């Protein structure tokens, strides 16, 4: 199914069957992580390079560990340490990495569409680890994995996504994935943090967190960045938290067994109160574990070309 | 050199001619137009234009020739070759060169270069403000006397409303048209049209309001000061409506659109296609329909190319970092024929008017007609000939066109500038 797919650029381009295959594969991978000896041979002789033009702790480490658990070579390039600061173009940097025999380039970049540009210019598989405001496919896959693991299904679930959807690649990837898998997605945010014509993606859009969260099976908070305040998108973090922060009272509007998710890192007391983050409804740490499993599945599925029987 | 072009259909909107006639050019001047002309005694080249259209050479009131300063993208030689191939015999080039056309020496330089290497007539446009900085008026009177045909800060709006008011009033003193690039920068913080496609691609959107608020402002300023203003590259439905209403009220506003705004929508951006990135951005189907309606009912006066060459490295990069603009000379006429004439939105005569005498009249350059006694700037077109656009065959140095591979109707078979053929049988000489 993945043999003819070179790159993972976004959930938008995947079919439902692809997503399900990735989630199924990740289930096996999660089993491997839980073992005492976390080692498989799936990536023996494979070279994986993470090329990150933005800061990241968890996504990068998650990919690196995923590669190492499967016996791949993982190398990391970060912007400041490389020749990027010498003015080398993005395409030239990627071609250089490609020319060294790299099998997979994992790219994070602040500009939307950058992985698409790189994918056209190099032979290695490109895995999008977050591009601008566009997509963060592995994050959405781990979110969906967590939902399916806890709820047994995605279809028919009501998923509320609360916060800065305008700037969120996590939200976009989740919207594409969840709607393809038949979940009902509702969005809660002030109008200034909503992208144009969002309802055309098939989601319900509310300006109040209550309407978005009510009867939800899953509530997902998104990170708020302080710099948005300076651009006049909301007046203060305090006011944001007052009207759109997820606290116990608001979370109680969701189903009693609702899951609370957040892609991290969390601004405590802003998008999530500390008490809900620490509550038994919060699966934020389990998301991180599942992230490794998802990335193992991705690396496995996207490196099989010409390698397997 | 003398020429007699026989049996073609001459379309000369300014002189209300649309008939099968012969045209005789003597020593570079249009000498005679009529039925069955016979100049067999004279040394003359005869061309049979049976089944073809003979029209005035096209006039582009908005292009970028990039010289001086950006010769790696285009220069006056390559740009005017490209123009000639596309049927343009007169082009007005925008002042955002380096140095900017805000002083006499740059105007002189462009005129000299055009004289020595140009294939078509070149009319420089000067800056409204010094350095296109939007702070102080350029010496518009001096520029006018040096030879600019209009002023514009194209690429930048004149954000300061008081300064724009003064620019309209001061330019009127020197009978110089003001061409306004309308964009409120504060709400144009994006790289494509704001809408479902920008949401889908995760790109910041540019609201239509950025264009429309500025147009409304300039209309009100023109009305208040009883001056005229020309709005560049109109792209939205709301803009067409504002200009239509202003014209009905008698405001002296004219405007242009570009072929891409009646032939493409924002969906061309999907896949992060940087050759579909321009400013203003491609809009939606309802905007395209409004642009076509505006062209048909006369709200939109002229069609200009906004020919904006960029080097491959400035386009083969991150979408948000890619420069705005596309090359346009070599596709403009066939896009008009294919998307307007063949779709019955505009007659060929009207299309030709919007690409010849109308822009010429707005600029006051006395071109765009086949009047007897005028220098012979003309084209011979095969309206029905279909071809496939191949950017590698462009004469422009740059290949940044979203129309590569498009099948279009209408080819320029001959281009004559001042009585001399520069294009023959579709090939530049």
Interface residues (C-beta under 8 A of the other chain):
Chain A: X12 X89 X90 X91 X109 X111 X112 X113 X114 X116 X117 X131 X132 X133 X134 X135 X169 X172 X195 X196 X197 X198 X200 X201
Chain B: X194 X195 X196 X198 X199 X200 X201 X202 X203 X204 X205 X271 X272 X313 X316 X317 X318 X319 X320 X321
